[in-house]
């Protein structure tokens, strides 16, 4: 994922949190806000409650890869928040959870 496709600054996350729409399921929460660009920008939030650094980084790596491989409509800032059960979830379970949330947000067809 390229630098311009990431949300890095706290102010960018705050903008999505304060003004965006959200959906959630047992593993993940998704917040999204139109950004007026022709790319999507992603941010991933994984709390220390999920586990140690190894576990948190694994969850973030998996979510980044899923975001990279999932074709979505362009022009959105998305923040994906991992919930505690995500630390024990398999790749397939996380993939289905993210796909379901993106469908609810009408970013992918299905």
C-alpha positions as CSV (number, residue, x, y, z in Angstrom):
1,X,0.0,0.0,0.0
2,X,1.5,3.3,-1.1
3,X,2.0,6.3,1.2
4,X,-0.8,8.3,-0.4
5,X,-3.2,5.4,0.2
6,X,-2.8,5.6,4.0
7,X,-4.3,7.7,6.7
8,X,-1.4,8.6,9.0
9,X,-2.2,11.7,11.0
10,X,-4.3,11.8,14.0
11,X,-6.3,14.6,12.4
12,X,-7.2,12.4,9.4
13,X,-8.5,9.6,11.7
14,X,-10.4,12.2,13.8
15,X,-12.1,13.6,10.6
16,X,-13.3,10.1,9.7
17,X,-14.4,9.3,13.2
18,X,-16.3,12.6,13.7
19,X,-18.0,12.9,10.3
20,X,-18.1,9.4,8.8
21,X,-20.6,6.6,8.7
22,X,-19.9,3.4,10.5
23,X,-20.8,-0.3,10.5
24,X,-19.6,-3.1,12.7
25,X,-19.6,-6.9,13.2
26,X,-18.1,-9.2,15.8
27,X,-14.5,-8.9,14.5
28,X,-14.2,-5.4,12.9
29,X,-15.7,-2.0,12.8
30,X,-15.5,0.2,9.6
31,X,-15.8,3.9,9.4
32,X,-15.9,5.7,6.1
33,X,-16.0,9.2,4.7
34,X,-15.9,10.5,1.1
35,X,-12.5,12.2,0.4
36,X,-13.1,13.7,-3.0
37,X,-10.0,12.0,-4.4
38,X,-9.7,9.2,-7.0
39,X,-8.1,6.8,-4.5
40,X,-9.1,5.2,-1.3
41,X,-7.1,6.0,1.8
42,X,-7.0,3.4,4.6
43,X,-6.3,3.6,8.3
44,X,-6.1,0.6,10.7
45,X,-6.7,0.8,14.4
46,X,-5.6,-2.1,16.5
47,X,-5.7,-1.6,20.3
48,X,-3.3,-3.0,22.8
49,X,-6.2,-4.9,24.2
50,X,-5.8,-7.3,21.3
51,X,-2.5,-8.6,22.5
52,X,1.2,-8.0,22.3
53,X,3.0,-6.3,19.3
54,X,3.3,-9.6,17.4
55,X,-0.4,-10.2,17.5
56,X,-1.3,-6.6,16.7
57,X,1.1,-6.4,13.8
58,X,-0.2,-9.7,12.4
59,X,-3.8,-8.4,12.4
60,X,-2.7,-5.1,10.7
61,X,-0.7,-7.0,8.1
62,X,-3.7,-9.2,7.3
63,X,-6.1,-6.2,7.1
64,X,-3.7,-4.3,4.8
65,X,-3.4,-7.2,2.5
66,X,-7.1,-7.7,2.3
67,X,-7.6,-3.9,1.6
68,X,-5.0,-4.2,-1.2
69,X,-6.7,-7.2,-2.8
70,X,-10.3,-6.1,-2.5
71,X,-11.6,-4.1,-5.5
72,X,-13.6,-1.2,-4.1
73,X,-15.2,2.0,-5.4
74,X,-12.8,4.9,-5.2
75,X,-13.0,8.2,-3.3
76,X,-13.2,7.2,0.3
77,X,-11.3,7.4,3.5
78,X,-11.7,4.2,5.5
79,X,-10.7,3.4,9.1
80,X,-10.8,-0.3,10.0
81,X,-10.9,-1.0,13.7
82,X,-10.1,-4.5,14.9
83,X,-12.1,-5.8,17.8
84,X,-10.7,-8.1,20.4
85,X,-11.9,-11.4,18.8
86,X,-9.9,-10.4,15.7
87,X,-6.7,-11.5,17.4
88,X,-7.8,-15.2,17.3
89,X,-9.5,-15.1,13.9
90,X,-8.2,-16.8,10.9
91,X,-7.4,-15.0,7.6
92,X,-10.6,-16.2,6.0
93,X,-12.7,-15.1,9.0
94,X,-11.2,-11.6,8.9
95,X,-11.6,-11.5,5.1
96,X,-15.3,-12.3,5.3
97,X,-15.8,-9.8,8.1
98,X,-14.2,-7.0,6.1
99,X,-16.0,-8.0,2.9
100,X,-19.3,-7.9,4.7
101,X,-18.7,-4.4,6.1
102,X,-17.6,-3.1,2.7
103,X,-20.8,-4.5,1.2
104,X,-22.8,-2.8,3.9
105,X,-21.1,0.4,3.0
106,X,-21.8,-0.2,-0.7
107,X,-18.1,-0.1,-1.6
108,X,-18.1,-3.5,-3.3
109,X,-20.9,-5.2,-5.2
110,X,-22.3,-8.4,-3.9
